[in-house]
Amino acid sequence: MSTLSLYDKVMATRDALRERIGDRSPVMALILGSGLGAIADAAEDAAVVSYDDLEHIPRSTVPGHAGQFVCGKIAGVECIIMSGRTHFYEGHDLSELTVGVRAMIALGARGVLVTNAAGGIHTEYRPGDLMCITDHMNLQWVNPLRGPNDDRLGQRFVDMSLAYDRELRRILAKEAAAKKLTLHMGVYAAISGPSYETPAEIKAMRTLGADAVGMSTVHEVIAARHQGARVIGVSLISNLAAGIEDAALSHEEVTLTANRTASRTIELLTAFIPKAAKELAKKPRNPAR
């Protein structure tokens, strides 16, 4: 087991990525969820780095997660992409799962776009819909900042009252409206998994105010805010959550829905990214005071 600090692992990963991607300066970092890897295919002049070549990036074991960094241009904007993520339920310490997003920010990314596939809790959501995350509930009951804090990464107490950047959300909503795409605004609940939720748990989450549920994202957002990056999150509603329909849940359904809607999702994000880059240039950091 490595004795390096989290900071040292982040810097080592940053340096290893720099060696492989050259002097590129990514403006935006993307993290792609289940079945959403097609977005990485839209990157032009791409350099690809496998997680296998990076000592401190845990390997994903879940189908639909490519397990590689892709650095290239999307709509003319230099981006760095984690195509696939590793999840808490795969057995890793939660802070270890933030090394990738932290390294992308250390490379210079000013904003982080986090995507996921999620189960729809809101009764008006349908498979294939997109939801812009306005807030989240950490129902994993563990925080990636637990333990000693390293001030080189961020300060001890992180304000999460505006974890999901209001202006970036406004830009995304405007682009969705221009393309006549339905974009819900809602709250994402994160559970640890890997079992899906029970109908009783979904009922409780709805009562608490959750609109969608998944098994990722929250720890990445907390880490990104810890480092002062501006964050926006998008959920693909890949299925309806347990108890809403009389049907069994499966990962295959998640992947099929993501594949079916990939072109529409790529179209929206490709339109969004250059507008977001202009906004990030105005205010590159939003310190987590």
C-alpha positions as CSV (number, residue, x, y, z in Angstrom):
1,M,0.0,0.0,0.0
2,S,1.4,3.4,-1.0
3,T,2.5,5.7,1.9
4,L,2.3,8.8,-0.3
5,S,0.0,11.6,0.9
6,L,-3.1,12.4,-1.2
7,Y,-1.4,15.6,-2.3
8,D,1.6,13.7,-3.5
9,K,-0.6,11.2,-5.4
10,V,-2.4,14.1,-7.1
11,M,0.8,15.8,-8.1
12,A,2.3,12.5,-9.4
13,T,-0.8,11.8,-11.5
14,R,-0.7,15.4,-12.8
15,D,2.9,15.1,-13.8
16,A,2.4,11.6,-15.4
17,L,-0.5,13.1,-17.4
18,R,1.6,16.1,-18.4
19,E,4.3,13.8,-19.8
20,R,1.8,12.1,-22.0
21,I,-0.4,15.0,-23.2
22,G,2.4,17.6,-23.6
23,D,1.9,21.3,-23.0
24,R,-1.8,21.3,-23.5
25,S,-3.7,23.5,-21.1
26,P,-7.2,22.1,-20.4
27,V,-9.9,24.6,-19.6
28,M,-12.5,22.2,-18.6
29,A,-12.5,18.7,-17.0
30,L,-15.2,16.2,-17.7
31,I,-16.1,13.0,-15.8
32,L,-18.2,10.6,-17.8
33,G,-20.6,8.2,-16.2
34,S,-22.0,4.8,-17.2
35,G,-22.6,4.5,-21.0
36,L,-21.6,8.1,-21.6
37,G,-18.1,7.4,-23.0
38,A,-19.2,8.4,-26.5
39,I,-18.7,12.1,-25.4
40,A,-15.0,11.4,-25.3
41,D,-15.2,10.3,-28.9
42,A,-16.1,13.8,-29.9
43,A,-12.7,15.1,-28.7
44,E,-10.5,16.2,-31.6
45,D,-6.7,15.8,-31.8
46,A,-7.0,13.5,-28.7
47,A,-4.2,12.1,-26.6
48,V,-5.3,9.0,-24.6
49,V,-3.9,7.8,-21.3
50,S,-5.1,4.5,-19.8
51,Y,-5.7,4.3,-16.1
52,D,-3.5,1.2,-16.2
53,D,-0.5,3.6,-16.9
54,L,-1.2,5.7,-13.9
55,E,-0.1,4.3,-10.5
56,H,-2.6,6.2,-8.4
57,I,-5.8,5.9,-10.4
58,P,-8.0,3.0,-9.3
59,R,-9.1,0.7,-12.2
60,S,-12.8,0.6,-13.0
61,T,-14.3,-2.9,-13.2
62,V,-17.8,-1.8,-14.4
63,P,-19.0,-2.3,-18.0
64,G,-19.5,1.0,-19.8
65,H,-16.5,2.7,-18.2
66,A,-13.5,2.8,-20.6
67,G,-11.0,3.6,-17.9
68,Q,-8.9,6.3,-19.6
69,F,-8.1,10.0,-19.7
70,V,-8.7,11.7,-23.0
71,C,-7.2,15.1,-23.7
72,G,-8.5,16.9,-26.8
73,K,-10.6,19.7,-28.1
74,I,-14.4,19.8,-27.9
75,A,-15.9,22.6,-30.0
76,G,-12.5,24.3,-30.0
77,V,-12.1,24.1,-26.2
78,E,-9.2,22.2,-24.7
79,C,-10.7,19.6,-22.4
80,I,-9.4,16.7,-20.3
81,I,-11.8,13.8,-19.8
82,M,-12.1,10.9,-17.4
83,S,-13.8,8.4,-19.7
84,G,-15.2,6.1,-17.0
85,R,-14.9,6.3,-13.2
86,T,-14.3,3.9,-10.4
87,H,-16.9,3.7,-7.7
88,F,-16.9,3.5,-3.9
89,Y,-18.7,0.1,-4.1
90,E,-15.7,-1.3,-5.9
91,G,-13.8,-1.3,-2.6
92,H,-11.6,1.8,-2.6
93,D,-11.2,4.5,0.0
94,L,-13.3,7.5,-1.1
95,S,-10.4,10.0,-1.0
96,E,-8.5,7.7,-3.5
97,L,-11.3,8.1,-5.9
98,T,-10.8,11.9,-6.0
99,V,-7.2,11.7,-7.3
100,G,-8.3,11.9,-11.0
101,V,-10.5,14.9,-10.7
102,R,-8.0,16.7,-8.5
103,A,-5.2,16.0,-11.0
104,M,-7.3,17.4,-13.8
105,I,-7.8,20.6,-11.8
106,A,-4.1,20.7,-11.0
107,L,-3.4,20.6,-14.7
108,G,-5.3,23.9,-15.0
109,A,-8.9,22.9,-15.5
110,R,-11.1,25.8,-14.2
111,G,-14.4,24.0,-14.4
112,V,-15.6,20.4,-13.9
113,L,-18.5,18.9,-15.8
114,V,-19.6,15.7,-13.9
115,T,-22.0,13.3,-15.7
116,N,-23.7,10.2,-14.5
117,A,-26.5,7.8,-15.3
118,A,-29.2,8.0,-12.6
119,G,-32.5,6.5,-11.7
120,G,-35.5,8.9,-11.9
121,I,-37.3,9.5,-8.7
122,H,-39.4,12.5,-9.8
123,T,-42.7,11.2,-11.2
124,E,-42.4,13.4,-14.3
125,Y,-39.0,12.0,-15.4
126,R,-38.7,9.4,-18.1
127,P,-35.8,7.3,-19.3
128,G,-33.6,9.3,-21.7
129,D,-34.4,12.6,-20.0
130,L,-31.5,14.9,-18.8
131,M,-31.3,16.6,-15.4
132,C,-29.1,19.4,-14.5
133,I,-28.0,18.9,-10.9
134,T,-28.9,21.8,-8.7
135,D,-27.9,20.2,-5.4
136,H,-27.1,16.8,-4.0
137,M,-27.7,14.6,-1.0
138,N,-24.7,12.5,0.3
139,L,-26.5,9.3,1.3
140,Q,-23.2,7.4,1.2
141,W,-22.7,8.8,4.7
142,V,-18.9,9.2,4.2
143,N,-17.0,12.3,3.0
144,P,-13.8,12.2,0.8
145,L,-12.4,15.0,3.0
146,R,-12.5,12.9,6.1
147,G,-9.1,12.7,7.8
148,P,-6.2,15.2,8.0
149,N,-6.6,18.2,5.7
150,D,-3.8,19.3,3.3
151,D,-4.0,23.0,2.9
152,R,-2.2,22.7,-0.4
153,L,-5.3,21.2,-1.9
154,G,-7.9,23.3,-0.1
155,Q,-9.0,24.6,3.2
156,R,-10.5,22.4,5.9
157,F,-14.2,23.4,5.9
158,V,-15.8,23.6,2.4
159,D,-18.9,25.6,1.7
160,M,-21.3,23.5,-0.3
161,S,-24.2,25.9,-0.4
162,L,-23.6,26.5,-4.1
163,A,-21.7,23.4,-5.0
164,Y,-23.2,23.4,-8.5
165,D,-22.4,26.7,-10.2
166,R,-25.5,28.9,-10.8
167,E,-24.1,30.6,-13.9
168,L,-23.0,27.4,-15.6
169,R,-26.4,25.9,-14.9
170,R,-28.0,29.0,-16.6
171,I,-25.8,28.6,-19.7
172,L,-26.7,24.9,-20.0
173,A,-30.4,25.6,-19.6
174,K,-30.2,28.2,-22.3
175,E,-28.5,25.8,-24.7
176,A,-31.0,23.1,-24.0
177,A,-33.9,25.5,-24.7
178,A,-32.3,26.6,-27.9
179,K,-32.2,23.0,-29.1
180,K,-35.7,22.3,-27.8
181,L,-34.3,19.6,-25.4
182,T,-36.0,18.8,-22.1
183,L,-33.6,19.6,-19.3
184,H,-34.9,19.1,-15.8
185,M,-33.5,20.8,-12.8
186,G,-33.2,18.6,-9.8
187,V,-31.5,17.2,-6.7
188,Y,-29.2,14.1,-7.0
189,A,-29.0,11.6,-4.2
190,A,-25.9,9.4,-4.0
191,I,-26.0,6.0,-2.4
192,S,-23.1,3.6,-1.9
193,G,-24.4,0.7,-4.0
194,P,-23.8,-1.7,-5.7
195,S,-27.3,-3.0,-5.0
196,Y,-30.1,-0.8,-6.3
197,E,-32.4,1.0,-4.0
198,T,-35.5,-0.6,-2.5
199,P,-38.9,0.9,-3.1
200,A,-39.1,2.0,0.5
201,E,-35.7,3.8,0.2
202,I,-36.9,5.6,-3.0
203,K,-40.1,6.7,-1.2
204,A,-37.9,8.1,1.6
205,M,-35.6,9.9,-0.9
206,R,-38.6,11.4,-2.6
207,T,-39.9,12.7,0.7
208,L,-36.5,14.2,1.4
209,G,-36.6,16.0,-1.9
210,A,-34.4,13.9,-4.2
211,D,-35.3,13.8,-7.9
212,A,-32.7,11.2,-9.1
213,V,-30.4,8.7,-7.5
214,G,-27.1,7.1,-8.4
215,M,-23.9,5.7,-7.0
216,S,-21.3,8.3,-7.8
217,T,-20.6,12.0,-8.4
218,V,-20.9,13.5,-4.9
219,H,-17.4,12.8,-3.7
220,E,-15.9,14.2,-7.0
221,V,-17.9,17.4,-6.6
222,I,-16.8,17.8,-3.0
223,A,-13.2,17.3,-4.0
224,A,-13.5,19.7,-6.9
225,R,-15.0,22.4,-4.7
226,H,-12.3,21.8,-2.1
227,Q,-9.8,22.8,-4.8
228,G,-11.9,25.8,-5.8
229,A,-13.1,24.6,-9.2
230,R,-16.5,25.6,-10.5
231,V,-18.8,22.6,-11.0
232,I,-21.8,21.6,-13.1
233,G,-23.5,18.2,-13.0
234,V,-25.7,16.4,-15.5
235,S,-27.6,13.2,-14.9
236,L,-28.9,11.0,-17.7
237,I,-32.1,9.5,-16.4
238,S,-31.4,5.9,-17.6
239,N,-34.2,4.2,-15.8
240,L,-37.0,4.8,-13.3
241,A,-36.1,4.1,-9.7
242,A,-37.3,1.1,-7.8
243,G,-41.1,0.9,-7.1
244,I,-42.1,3.5,-9.7
245,E,-42.6,0.8,-12.4
246,D,-43.2,-2.9,-11.9
247,A,-39.9,-3.8,-13.6
248,A,-36.5,-5.2,-12.5
249,L,-33.5,-2.8,-12.6
250,S,-30.4,-3.7,-14.5
251,H,-27.1,-2.2,-15.6
252,E,-27.8,-3.3,-19.1
253,E,-30.9,-1.0,-19.2
254,V,-28.7,1.9,-18.0
255,T,-26.2,1.3,-20.8
256,L,-28.8,0.9,-23.5
257,T,-30.5,4.1,-22.6
258,A,-27.2,6.0,-22.6
259,N,-26.3,4.6,-26.0
260,R,-29.8,5.5,-27.4
261,T,-29.5,9.1,-26.3
262,A,-25.7,9.6,-26.8
263,S,-26.0,11.8,-29.9
264,R,-28.5,14.2,-28.2
265,T,-26.3,14.4,-25.1
266,I,-23.2,15.1,-27.1
267,E,-25.0,17.8,-29.1
268,L,-26.0,19.6,-26.0
269,L,-22.7,19.4,-24.2
270,T,-20.8,20.4,-27.4
271,A,-22.9,23.5,-27.6
272,F,-22.5,24.2,-23.8
273,I,-18.7,23.8,-23.5
274,P,-17.5,26.8,-25.5
275,K,-20.0,29.1,-23.7
276,A,-18.9,27.7,-20.4
277,A,-15.3,28.3,-21.3
278,K,-16.0,32.0,-21.8
279,E,-17.7,32.2,-18.4
280,L,-14.8,30.4,-16.8
281,A,-12.4,32.9,-18.3
282,K,-14.3,35.7,-16.5
283,K,-14.1,34.0,-13.1
284,P,-11.8,31.0,-13.2
285,R,-12.1,30.0,-9.6
286,N,-14.9,30.0,-7.1
287,P,-13.1,29.5,-3.8
288,A,-14.9,27.2,-1.3
289,R,-14.9,29.6,1.6
